Every structure is written in C-alpha cells, then in structure tokens.
Amino acid sequence: MPKSTEVLPECTQLMDPGKLRPFLEAFTSRLLNLGHTRLTVSGYEASARHFGQWLQSTKIAITGIDDDVVRRFAQHRCRCPGSRQADRLSAKYVNRARRFIGFLVE
C-alpha cells in the first residue's frame, strides 16, 4: 500500500490544538514524508492535538512549555473534549506528545 503524504482528516475534529495547529500540520506532514504509515501518524497527531487542547484549557502559553508542563500533562485526569477520557495517559501516548514537543523546539 502506498504511503500518503496528505494531512490526516480523521483527527481534525476531535480536539482543537489551538495556536499549535500550524506546527501540528507541519509535524504530521514531516512524519508522513519520512515514510510513517497513516496509522502511526494519526496516533502522533491525536497525542499532539490533545496536548494543544490541554494547553489551552490550562491557559499555558506555548512559550511556557517545559519539562514540568509535560509532566503535568502526563498526570492530568483527562476530561478533555473528544473521545479520550482517562485517569492516566499511557507512557506511549505521552511519549508521542514529547516527540511533537521536540519538533516544536527544533
């Protein structure tokens, strides 16, 4: 199956990444261009969207992202809009958000 380089529409309505939207679009495009499957990229996109949604709800500025903010995201009791609501986020899910944050730092 050929790998698509289009941005994934499936996750676009679940959570609002806010001001991180253009960075999220660039991140998903990069992952697709690197040859990751749509399924893999959609997992990264969901985590990054969730992180952006959570930043908005906690009123944390993009410039305020640091290790403590990532820790707080990882430990929040999720009641964010969309399909994910849990008492804890998995380490894999948080690591996907960390990879997005690493992209932001670049």
N, C-alpha and C positions, 0 to 999 in steps of 0.2 A: 504494500500500500504506500503510495507517495505521501511524503510529509508536506503538509500545507504550511505556507508562510503567512496566512491571514490571521488577524487578531481573532480570538475566540469569542463568539457571541453568546455562548451558553451561560457564562458567569456574569454578564454585564448588568443584569438587573437585580442580582441577589443582595449585594452590599455596595454602598457608594464610597469609593476611595477618596472622594473629595479632592483636595489640591494635589493628591498623589496621582490622579488619573493620567496625566501625560507621561509620567515616569513609569506607571504600570503598563501603559501601552507600549512604551519603548522596551521595557523588560520582557514582556511576553513576545514581542517581535524578535528580540535577541535570542531568546530560548528556542523559538521556532527555527530561526536561521541557523542555530547551532545544531539543529537536527533532532531536537527532542520531540517526542510524539505529542499529539494534541492532548492526550490524556494526562501526560506528565505536566505539560504547560498549564492545563486547566487547574491542576492541583496547586501549582505555584501561584496562579492568578487568584484563586479563591483565598489562599492564605494572605496574599498581599492586599486584596480588597478588604478583607476582614481587618487587617492591621490599620488600613486607612480609615475605615469606618470607626474603629475603636479610638483612633487618634482624635477624630472629630468629636466623638461623644465625650471624651475626657478633656477636650479643649487643650490638647498638647500640640504645640507648633511643630512643624517639620524640623525646624532648627533645634528643637528641644529633644530630638531623638538621641538616646544614649543607651548604654547597657541597662541602666535601671528602668528605662521606659520599656525596653524589650522584656525584661523580667516581669514587669507589671502586666504587660500584655499576655505573657505566657501564663500568669497566675490568675487572670481575671475570671470571674464567674460569668460566663458568656450568656448574655440576654440580648445580644445584638440582633438587628433585624436580619431576616433571611432564614435559611434552613439550619444553620448551626447554632445550637444552644446546648451548652455543656458546663459542668462544674470545672472541668480542666481541659485544656487543649493538649493534644498529644505532642510529644517531643518532635516527631516528624513534621507535624503541622507548623510548629513554631520555627523549626529549622528552615522551612520553606520561606517563612516571613523574614528570617535572618538573611537568607540569600538575597531577597529583594532589598533589604536594608543595605547590604553590601553593595548592591548595584547603585543605590542612591548615593552612597559615599563616593563611588567612582566619579 
